[in-house]
Amino acid sequence: MNDLLQKLTEAVGVSGDEKQVRLLIRDLIDGHVDEWRVDALGNLIALKKGSGASGLRVLVDAHMDEVGMMITGADSDGTLRFEAVGGISPPALLGKVVQVGPKQLPGMIGARPIHLLDAGQRNRNVKIDDMRIDIGAKKKEEAERKVSAGDRATFLTRYEESGRVALGKAFDNRAGCAALIELLRGEPFPFDLYAVFSVQEEVGLRGAQAAAFGVRPDVALVLESTPAYDLPNERDVSPNVVMGRGASLYVMDAGTIQDPRLVSHLMRTADDNNIPYQIRQPGGGGTNTAVIQRAGGAVSAATIATPTRYAHAPTSMINLDDFGHVVQLAQAALRNLDAAVLQR
Amino acid sequence: MDLFKTLQTLTETPGPSGQEAGIAMVIMEMWRPLADEVREDRIGNIVAVKRGKGDGPRPRLLLAAHMDEIALMVRQIVAYPSEKEGAEDEQAHGFLRVSRVGGVDLRHLYGQQIVVHGQRNLPGVIAALPTHMLPPDRGDKPYDLDELVADVGLPLGELRNLVSVGDFITFRQPLRRLLNNRVSGKALDNRASVAAVTVALDYLQKREHSWDVIAVATVQEETRLLGAFTSGYAEQPDLAVAIDVTFGKGPGAKESHLFELDGGPTLGLGPNVHPGIHEALKSAAETLEMTVHVEPHARASGTDAFGLQVARAGIPTGLVSIPLRYMHTMVETAALRDVRRAGRLLGEFAAQLDADFLEKTARKMMEAD
């Protein structure tokens, strides 16, 4: 059982309320970094001092927030109204088990039962407006004593492994966090490494933007989770990446064209070390790379991601070998990163 | 008896319609210390007999709660990339297309955790591509069975070795305790009623009864009411009560004809129910000072009562139900106290049956009101 992935994915940290994950990560990196601080937005920024061989400043980012829900009120029957935080499709919410508020009360997302719907209603997705979270409260007042408007909720899913796959919630992006922690737990790099565990990625890449300005790095590496759409389908759809085929490298997405010098460096490093990798098919989506790239007068930045099936759903799935390859590739690429890589 | 633990065991044990063996064994063990005789019948119903006091032959009361649960079944093993794209087996991923066993609510399927009961039990998840990657003309409809797959994360070759078309898939959801002793999970329809029958058998340990009480956990209610038809014949009951769940008031379900959770069990009334049994259940509730509600069923009740009533030459049948929110989902929610109340009511009803109950009930059918 991968202990890091278990702890990190089972922790709760919906965008804007990442404290539990922040505290957990601080404990997990304790003794492996030289200093850490928390900035105005809640980003956890840790410095792992280099050997002194290189004067580069390197930032490695992994966002620690996850998609979830925010409670907006209680109905007279004691059930809770909510809105989605980040991109969650309504079918991912209906009939799922969640944990609500700081006490992590179990709640059930329910709606009118299908037996009581006419044919037309059965053939439409239930809107989030028509769903409620049921914590068992009988009255509005009772619900309000247990949960406050503004409290977050997220899926209640335990981590487990089955063969080479792991099932759990929030691999997006606790897989990135786990990879970054693995880097911090290793030997020092030639340069000072600033690890940024960033907030609010899922609601507009907000944490990384401020953190990158604060750190002012020369080079940035973003560790992410990217959706794998490798499902059987009648139409020819882009799989984006395929689970089990290695670490995925970004070249272009909706937010960036990654620095080609860094992308080549990553590919060369993977080839030299026989680390399986795949190029994520260029297209939509985006990562913190988009905001880090333009922070404080431009940063050379690239992304490595673990392919993840069913991100932003109650249970997602990764291949543990893919995750291992992300760690190996990041490790190797940083070890041999020097100013020459950035030569034009 | 710890009712939460009982329900936890009952709801978390798989028992899809048609393959109830797993849950059947659990129920058999649960009922063994509470009855004089427990057995499995030819079709898989679990039958526990608690004999009444006195010499036989004694009249027989049958309590029927179905033990099967809605589930899925493997329909087809498919691959990514598809075989026409020339996938080699060791590279391709395997996925499962599924069929429904019973009335699974398609709108809730995406993202549910499952167990595929292949050569060994495989944990997995029900998945689909995001709708923006599906044909744009599909509209805003729930995922259908041609869009959903079951994913256990295995390569195609390994999946083919472990799983066959026709294998059952059950849902995975631990029972959870909510506020106010409400509980939520899967298969409360109808394991809540199996628990209620267990409470009734427990109640009869301390309460004398002259009738034989035959508790039956029936099979395949969700598909065909099969176990009710067969046990209603085989057990030769003089009288029967079906126990099931009914619609609780909740989000999106506020109508006056639905029932509050924790407001007490309901007594069905309609063509599937014998009015004399309905009245006797009511008076048992009065003895216990228990609030119960009349639940009118204008047509078929959609329960085992429908099957029991027409077994043999016709059996006077009653119906007791437990209010449940979000029926046929993995977040079915009920109040523990309603389960206990239903059980005590059944126990008291059984204990109150006397030697000439049937005769009195028959006579009332011909008496002017």
Interface residues (C-beta under 8 A of the other chain):
Chain A: D75 D77 T79 S89 P91 A92 L94 G95 K96 V97 L105 P106 G107 M108 I109 G110 A111 R112 P113 I114 H115 L116 R122 N123 R124 N125 V126 D130 M131 R132 D134 I135 G136 A137 K138 E142 K146 T157 E160 S162 G163 R164 V165 L167 P227 Y229 D230 L231 P232 N233 R235 V237 S238 P239 V242 M243 G244 R309 Y310 A313 P314 T315 M317 N319
Chain B: V78 A79 Y80 S82 H93 F95 G103 D105 R107 H108 Y110 G111 Q112 Q113 L122 P123 G124 V125 A127 A128 L129 P130 T131 M133 L134 P135 D140 K141 P142 Y143 V149 D151 V152 G153 L154 P155 Q173 R176 R177 L178 L179 N180 N181 R182 S184 F247 K249 G250 P251 G252 A253 K254 D262 R325 Y326 M327 H328 T329 M330 V331 T333
